Amino acid sequence: MAEPSESEVLSWFERLSNWGRWGAEDELGTLNLVTPAVRRRAAQSVKDGVSVSCAHEVVTGVHNIESELTAVSIAPGTRLGFSTERITALTVHGHVMTHLDALSHIFWDGQMYNGRSAEILANGGANALPITVARHGVITRGVLLDVAAAKGVDWLEPGQGVFPEDLEAAEARQGVRVESGDAVLLRTGFGRYRGEMGSNTPAELGAVHPGWHAATLPWLRARDVAIIGCDSATDVMPSGYRNVALPVHTVGIVAMGLWLLDNCDLEEVAIEAASSGRWDFQLSICPLVLSGLTSSPVNPVATF
């Protein structure tokens, strides 16, 4: 489990780059790998018709969302009543809400994926690489790699990174192989840790947690993975690098055009996968179609 040096990680901006791979105007990045054939394969993985959410329930008024009940009415002379609400604050990025990062989320040296200038983020929104390029939804084959179970532990320790060897050990244990166009969901057990240890505030969740180590980036590029998810905020924290604090976010999004699912809840899907003996499934991810945003809250649903 040798850790690559920071200079090696920085070299990956060029060596792992997908810039121009799908054309100079491309905004989909690795979502180009989710082809009709991949979607058909995902549909064929459905055997039982059992669906499981991979999203955390976010308590309004406590975490990153505030709402207020705006009306509770009973129409005069009728039996009809109704209620409505207004969402007044919604912070999507961070360590609490399950969300999909658009390719406009991260930039390096003033550039985003495929050479787009970060200056396009001015005037209140992303004018390129917004979340709406995924408006038709992402329907692909999901693969859960339960690294915690493969290591025989309830959870990885906070700050413990996952390396390619760990991914392949989980593949071997589960009898599954990650293929082109897949969405790989990494279970570190952090969701269980959150529940049992009571770490729920953004400060607690973001300071130190397990996750993908930068060393996995060449592996993800070689396997042509379309999306990665994790039960933490993706990058192991601390990352171990001074000048590129979030290497999986930074090299993944900027150089590779890799889409990221942060803060998934993978406990129930792990139980279903272990019970059925099937670690691949159809994964459906549908972002909100709100223009100019760099992310969207999502409820990824695995169907077995």
N, C-alpha and C positions, 0 to 999 in steps of 0.2 A: 504494500500500500504506500508506495513512494509518492510524496506530495510534489507536484511540479513546482518549479521555482516561479517567482513572480514574472521574471523575464520570459519564461516559456509561456505562461498564461497570456501575457501581452502579445506574444507572437501569434497567438491563435486568432487575433483579429483578422489576420491575413490568411493563415493556413486553413482555418475552418470556415472562411467566409462563403456565404451564398449570394453575395452581391452579383447581380447580372445573370445568375443561373437561370432565372425564369423571365429575363428581360429587364431592360433599364427602368421600366415603369411599374414593375411588380410591387404590390403592396401586401400580398398574402404571405410571403415568406414560406415557411415550412407547411402552411396549410395547402400549398400546391401539391404536397405529397398525399393528401387525402383525395384520391382519385375515385371515380365511380366504381372501379374494381375493389378498392379498399372499403368503400361503403357497402358494397354487396357482401364482401367477406365479413364485415361487422354484423350485417343482418343475419348471416348464416350462423353466427355464434350464439344466437338466441335459441335456446332449447326449451326453457321452462316458462318464459314470459314473466319472470319475477323481476321487478324493478326496485332499485335501491338508490336513495339520494346520497350524494357525496358532498353535501354542503352543511355547514354549521348553521344552526338556528341562531340568529342574532337578536338579542333582547333590545327592543327599542327603548330609548331613554337611558340606556346604560352604556352601550358600546359606541359604535360609530354612526348611529342613526338616531334621529329625533323625529317624532311625529306628534301630531295633535289631532284629536277628534274634532272635526269642524261642524258636524251636524248630527243630531239624533232627532228624527222627526216622525211624527205620525200624522198622515194626511187627514185633515178634518173630515169627518163623516165617512171615513173608510177604515178598513181593518189593516191597511198597509202601513208599515213603519220601515225606516231605513236609517243607516248611518254612513258617514263618509269620514275620511281623514285627509290630512295634508302632511306630506313628508317635508320637513323644514330643513333638515341637514342630513347629508349622506356622504360619508367619507369612505371611499371604496378601497383605495390602496392602504396598506398597513398590514397588521398582524392578526386581524380579527375576522374580517368578512371574507367569505369564499368568493374569489373574483378571477376574471380572465384579464391578463395584461395585453393591451394592444402593442403593436410594434413602435408606437410613438411614445411609449412610457419611459424608455431609457435612451440616452445618447452619450456619445463619447467624442471628445475633441470637437464638439459642435455638430456632429453628424449622427443621424439615425440610420436605421437599416436601409440598404441599397443607395447610400450616399445622399439621402435627404438631409437638408439643412435643418437644424433644430430651431432656426428662426421662424419656421412655419408654425410653431406653437404659439405665436403671438396672437393678439386680438381675441383672446378668450377661448381658444380651442385649437385642436389639432386639425390643420388643414390638409394634412397627408397622414397616412398610416393610422387613421382613427379606428376605433372599435367597430364601427359600422361596416368595415370591409368583411367582417364575419357575420353579416346580417342574416345570411341564409342558414346559419347554424353550423356547428361542427358535429357531424355524425361519423364516427370512425370506430375502429376496434380499440377498446381499452384493454390494457394489461396491468394488473395489479402486481407489483413486486413487493412482497412482504419481507423486507430485510430484517425487521425486528424478529419475526418468527424464525427466519432462516438462521439467525444468530442465537435463537433459544432464549430470548429475553422479552419482557413485557414492552419495553421501549428502549430506544437508544438514549444514551445520556445527553443532556443538553450540551451543545457544542461538538457533538460527535458527527463527523462527516461520513457520507456514503460514497464508496469508491467503485470503480468498474468491477473489481473482484466480488464485491458484495452483491451487485446486480446479477452477475452471472451465477453466483451461488444460489440466489433466490430463483433464478430461471431453472437451474438444475433441480432444485428441491421441488419446484412446482410443476415441472414438466412442460414448460412453456418457453417460447422464444419471441423476443421483441423483433418486429419486422417493420418494413418501410410503411410510413403513414400512420403508425400506431400512436396512441396517447398512452404514455407510461405514468402510472400513478404509484408513487413511492410511499409506502407505509413505514414510518420510523417508530410508530407507537406514540407520537407526540400528542395525538388526540386523547389517548387513554391517560397519558401523563397529565394533560390539562385537566381532565375530569377528576383524577384521583388526588392530584397535588394542589388543585385549586388555583392554578395560574391562568388568569382570565383577562387581566388588564393589558392594554396594548404595551405598556412599558415592560411588564413581566414577560409577555410573549415574544417581544422583539429583541430583548437584550441577548439572550443565549438560547439557542435551540438547535436540534439536529437538522440535517437536510442534505441536499445534493452538494457534494464537494466539486470544486472546479475540475478535478481530475476526470470527471465523467463526461466532460464536454466533447472530447474526441470520440468517445464511445457513442454518444448520442448522434454525432455527425455521421459516423460510420454506419450506424443502424438506420439512418434517415428517419429519425423519430419526428413526428409532426408536433406533438404537444407533450410537455411534462407537467405533472402535478405533484403535490406533496401535502402532507398533513401539517407542515409548517409553512413559513413564508419562502419556501423553495431553497435558497442558499443556506448552508450551514452558517450559523453565527456563533462566534466570530469566524470569518472566512479564512483568517490566517495571512491575509495580504494587505499591505499598507495602502497601496495606491490604487487598488481595484477592490473595493470593499465588498462588492456584490458581483463576483466574477461570473456566476451562472446567469444572473439577470443581464449583466453587461455584455459579455461575449455572446451569450445565447441570443439575446434580443437584437443587439446592434449588428453583430457580424453574421450570425446564422439565420436571423429572422425566425427564431424559435419562439413559439407561443407558450406562455406559462399560466398555470392554474395555481394560485396561492391559497393556502389555508383550507385545504379540503378536510372533510371529516371522513376518514377511511375505515372507521371501526366496524360499522355495519356491513360494508361491502366486503371487508376481510372475513367476517363471519360467514357470509353467504358464499364467498369463493371457497373457503375451507370446507364448508358443509357440502357443496355441490362437487367439489374436486375440480372446478373449472376456474381458471384465473384470467381468462379472457372473456370479453363481453362486448355488447354494443354500448358505446358511450355517447350520450347526447349532451351537447353544450350549446345553449342558445343565449347570447348576450342581448341586452336591451338595445333597441335601435334608437339611440340618442346621439345626435351628431356632435362631432368635435371632441369626443371623450377619449381618454387614454386607457380606459378600463371599463368593465361592467361587472356588477354583481351577477353571479350565475348560480344555478342549481344543477350541477352535473348529475346526470342520472345514468346509472349502469343497469342494463337489462340483460339478464342471464337466460 
